[in-house]
Amino acid sequence: MSLASKHRGVLLFALCLFSGWLSLPVKAQPKPVALTVDEVKNVIGQWRGSDHDLDREAIRLLARVRKNADVKVFFGTWCKDSQREVPRFLKVLSDLGEAPFSVEFFEVDENKEQPAKLLAANDILFVPTFVVTRQGREVGRIVERSPRALETDLALLLGGKTAGLVSASEPVIWHYLSSTNQ
């Protein structure tokens, strides 16, 4: 077989591939699906605190939040902060009965690479991250650890009393400060 005929075969293959005549199977990425509250309970566990540990006034404020608010929760089952904050949030939701805001949960892998599109779209670098939006616009986020209590800071964000980054983690705060100063 001559060199010219080898090149013709490669050229024909490339032409078929790019023209759509030949399609190679592409492994589709699974679409990230929000987990239900029960699924989150199964993977992260139950809250082990006391009712006295919760800010009851904040829960009353959360019950009166105006509609059109959403909370997206990004967490890792491997993450100590997630293991503390997410069960607390589940307890708050349970105490609310029916929350006046929608909630979606997304599990993040240990390398913080999946679900890739959602992580990139929501600028998730740390977990847990509670992204709070109103009418489709982000008003703030609670990242890793809440400086007060999760339900308190969530009530402040959802009630419009505060905005932006809320965190008690110095590395998180320094990261966001350094990224906004560039």
DAVENLIN-V921813 format. One record per residue. N is the residue number from 1. RES is the residue in one letter. SS is DSSP state (@ for helix, = for strand, . for the rest). Layout:
BEGIN
n,res,ss
N,RES,SS
N,RES,SS
END
This chain:
BEGIN
n,res,ss
1,M,.
2,S,.
3,L,@
4,A,@
5,S,@
6,K,@
7,H,@
8,R,@
9,G,@
10,V,@
11,L,@
12,L,@
13,F,@
14,A,@
15,L,@
16,C,@
17,L,@
18,F,@
19,S,@
20,G,.
21,W,.
22,L,.
23,S,.
24,L,.
25,P,.
26,V,.
27,K,.
28,A,.
29,Q,.
30,P,.
31,K,.
32,P,.
33,V,.
34,A,.
35,L,=
36,T,.
37,V,@
38,D,@
39,E,@
40,V,@
41,K,@
42,N,@
43,V,@
44,I,@
45,G,.
46,Q,.
47,W,.
48,R,.
49,G,.
50,S,.
51,D,@
52,H,@
53,D,@
54,L,.
55,D,.
56,R,@
57,E,@
58,A,@
59,I,@
60,R,@
61,L,@
62,L,@
63,A,@
64,R,.
65,V,.
66,R,.
67,K,.
68,N,.
69,A,=
70,D,=
71,V,=
72,K,=
73,V,=
74,F,=
75,F,=
76,G,.
77,T,.
78,W,.
79,C,.
80,K,@
81,D,@
82,S,@
83,Q,@
84,R,@
85,E,@
86,V,@
87,P,@
88,R,@
89,F,@
90,L,@
91,K,@
92,V,@
93,L,@
94,S,@
95,D,@
96,L,@
97,G,.
98,E,.
99,A,.
100,P,.
101,F,.
102,S,=
103,V,=
104,E,=
105,F,=
106,F,=
107,E,=
108,V,.
109,D,.
110,E,.
111,N,.
112,K,.
113,E,.
114,Q,.
115,P,.
116,A,@
117,K,@
118,L,@
119,L,@
120,A,@
121,A,@
122,N,.
123,D,.
124,I,.
125,L,.
126,F,.
127,V,.
128,P,.
129,T,=
130,F,=
131,V,=
132,V,=
133,T,=
134,R,=
135,Q,.
136,G,.
137,R,=
138,E,=
139,V,=
140,G,=
141,R,=
142,I,=
143,V,=
144,E,.
145,R,.
146,S,.
147,P,.
148,R,.
149,A,.
150,L,@
151,E,@
152,T,@
153,D,@
154,L,@
155,A,@
156,L,@
157,L,@
158,L,@
159,G,.
160,G,.
161,K,.
162,T,.
163,A,.
164,G,=
165,L,=
166,V,=
167,S,.
168,A,.
169,S,.
170,E,@
171,P,@
172,V,@
173,I,@
174,W,@
175,H,@
176,Y,@
177,L,@
178,S,@
179,S,@
180,T,@
181,N,.
182,Q,.
END
